[in-house]
Amino acid sequence: MIAIPLDWDSLKRQKLTQEKVPKIRHISGASTHHPTPGAADKNSIFSRGASNDQLTMKDWASPIIAVALFAFLTPGLIFQLPGKQRPVDFMNMKTSMPSIVVHAIMFGVLITLFLVILHVHLNV
């Protein structure tokens, strides 16, 4: 049976007396550790900050590249492929459904190229 504490003091006492999750031994002898929910491991994009309660990002390449490509590949902002009258229009600030599809495909190809194939990282 699980007891649910209803007041603040019992919640604090319960948190102070909680033990860490024990290691589990498998039949093969290998041990695994089940981390607490929300904890960051060494392969995560998050790492523990100075106070150990705060998670900080390590790699800023993904959001910076995604935002820059989104801004530069907006149809009509710098160029529009295909254009209204020509195959390529420059700075016309208009868009069409075919140009949205073409720019979305270009965004997907470039973001895959930078992040998956070239493994671009910006550690901060």
N, C-alpha and C positions, 0 to 999 in steps of 0.2 A: 504494500500500500504506500502511496506517495503522499507525504504531508505537504500541503501548500501553505507557506507562511503568509500571514495577512498583515503584519505590521513591519515597519521599517527596521527595527532593531533585530528581529529574527532574520530578515533578509541579509543584513550586514553580517550577522553571526554565521549564517549559512555560507556566504561568499568567503569569509575568512577561513572557514574550516574545510572548504572543498579541497580535495587533493587533485594532483595532476593525473591525467589519464595514464593508466599503467601500460607498459609494453606487453604485447601479446605474443606468446611463443607459438609458432606453427609446428606441425609435426616434423617438417624438414629441419627445424632448428633455427630458421631465420626469424629475426625479430622485426616487428614493424611498430611504429609509434603512431597513434592516432592523435593528431594535433587538435587543439581546441578550435571550435568554429571561428572563422575570421582570422586565424593566425596565418602569418605569411611564412612561406618556406623560401629556401635560397633560390629556387627557380621561378619564383613569382616576380611580377613586375613591381611589387611593392616591397619595401623594407621597413624595418622598425626605425622610428625616429629617435630623437634624443630621450624622450620620456617613456619609451617602450609601449606607450598606449596609443601613440600617433603613428599611422601608416603614411609613408612618403613614397612618391614615385621615383623610380630609378631611371627609366628610359622614356624620354620625351619625343623620340623620333616619330612614333606613330601618330600622335595627335597633331604635331606641327606639320608633317608631310600631308596628312589628310586635309587639314584646314587650308593649306596653301594650294593644293591641287583643286579643292572645291572652289576656291576663289578664282584661280586662274582659268579653270575649265568651265566657268559659268557661261552658257551659250549667250553670245552677243556682247559680253563684257570686253574681252580682248579680240576674240574672233568667233565666228559662227560657221560651223561646218555641218551640213551644207547650208549655204546662205539662201536668202529669198530670191535674188536675181542672178547671183554668181555661185560658183561652187564654194568659194570662201568669201565671207564678208568680214570686214574689220570694224569693230567698235560701232555697231549699229544699234545696240541696246534692244534688240528684238529677238524673239525665239520662235521656234516651231517644234512640233512633235518629232520630226526626224532628227533635228539638231539636238534635242534633249536625249534621244536614244544614242546618237553617235557620241555625244560628250559623256554620257554615263558609261558607255563601253570604254572610252579612252580613260576615264577616271579609274575604272576597275583594273584595266591593264597596267596603268602606271603605278597604282598603289600596290598591286601584286609584285610588280617589278622591283620597286624600292624596298618593300618590307619583307617579302617572302624570298625573292630570288637573290637580291643584293645584301640582305640583312643589315640595313642601315640602322645604326643605333646612335642616340645622343644621350649619354649618361650625365645626369645633372645631380 
